[in-house]
């Protein structure tokens, strides 16, 4: 991923579901809040490990079993692009 001005012709705010992977979503979210970022509460998906577009199916709180890949938080950057934090503590087999 490249950050900067005039890197793409896409209008600001049109990119959604950019992902930041974190080891501890509670700590990462707390750091975002301390820096003044408006970020959603932590959530998990009612049907499993993957999120859906938009907010449908979001259940407040950490994944009840605290499984890797299953807890999320979302925010928009200053340009309006949509970001997701995803907690991954143990990678699935074959992934680095």
TIFIKOL-957925 format. One line per 2 residues: number of its first residue (from 1); for each residue x, y, z of C-alpha. Coordinates in Angstrom, 2 decimals. Layout:
<nodes>
NUM> X,Y,Z; ...;
</nodes>
This chain:
<nodes>
1> 0.00,0.00,0.00; 1.22,3.49,-0.83;
3> 0.20,6.57,1.13; 0.44,10.03,-0.36;
5> -1.10,12.66,-2.59; -1.80,12.09,-6.29;
7> -1.06,8.36,-5.98; -4.39,7.43,-7.57;
9> -7.06,9.11,-9.65; -9.80,7.77,-7.33;
11> -11.66,10.49,-5.45; -10.90,10.81,-1.74;
13> -13.20,8.75,0.45; -14.04,6.08,-2.11;
15> -11.93,3.26,-0.71; -13.67,1.00,1.83;
17> -12.61,-1.98,3.93; -8.90,-1.20,4.13;
19> -7.52,-3.42,6.86; -5.04,-3.01,9.67;
21> -4.17,-6.23,11.45; -3.45,-5.95,15.17;
23> -2.43,-8.43,17.84; -4.48,-6.82,20.63;
25> -7.59,-5.01,19.40; -8.45,-3.56,22.79;
27> -5.04,-1.93,23.12; -5.00,-0.77,19.48;
29> -8.47,0.77,19.77; -7.48,2.50,23.00;
31> -4.45,4.03,21.25; -6.63,5.30,18.40;
33> -9.06,6.88,20.88; -6.19,8.55,22.77;
35> -5.06,10.10,19.49; -8.52,11.52,18.81;
37> -9.69,9.04,16.17; -13.42,8.39,16.04;
39> -13.49,4.60,16.04; -16.35,2.17,16.49;
41> -16.70,0.02,19.54; -15.21,-3.46,19.12;
43> -17.57,-5.89,17.42; -17.79,-9.38,16.00;
45> -19.98,-10.82,13.25; -23.11,-12.76,14.12;
47> -22.34,-15.44,11.51; -18.64,-16.05,11.96;
49> -15.20,-14.68,11.39; -15.68,-12.34,8.44;
51> -17.32,-8.95,8.49; -19.97,-7.84,6.01;
53> -20.07,-4.64,4.02; -21.71,-1.95,6.08;
55> -22.83,-2.56,9.64; -25.36,-5.37,9.19;
57> -24.64,-8.40,11.37; -22.34,-6.60,13.81;
59> -22.62,-7.78,17.40; -21.13,-5.51,20.09;
61> -18.05,-6.75,21.91; -15.16,-9.09,21.39;
63> -15.72,-12.47,19.82; -17.07,-14.51,22.78;
65> -14.41,-17.19,22.30; -11.72,-14.56,21.54;
67> -10.86,-16.43,18.34; -8.23,-15.00,16.04;
69> -9.70,-13.18,12.98; -13.05,-12.59,14.73;
71> -12.91,-9.21,16.53; -13.09,-5.91,14.68;
73> -13.33,-2.12,14.98; -13.84,0.41,12.20;
75> -12.98,4.05,11.49; -12.68,6.52,8.62;
77> -9.49,8.38,7.81; -9.54,12.17,7.27;
79> -10.30,11.65,3.56; -13.32,9.47,4.39;
81> -11.82,6.12,3.40; -13.09,3.20,5.50;
83> -10.71,1.15,7.65; -11.12,-1.99,9.73;
85> -8.95,-3.18,12.58; -8.91,-6.97,12.77;
87> -7.42,-8.87,15.68; -5.22,-11.78,14.62;
89> -3.30,-13.52,17.37; -2.70,-16.86,15.64;
91> -2.43,-17.19,11.86; -4.36,-19.85,9.97;
93> -2.14,-22.70,8.71; -0.11,-21.71,5.65;
95> -0.33,-17.97,6.28; 2.66,-15.90,7.28;
</nodes>
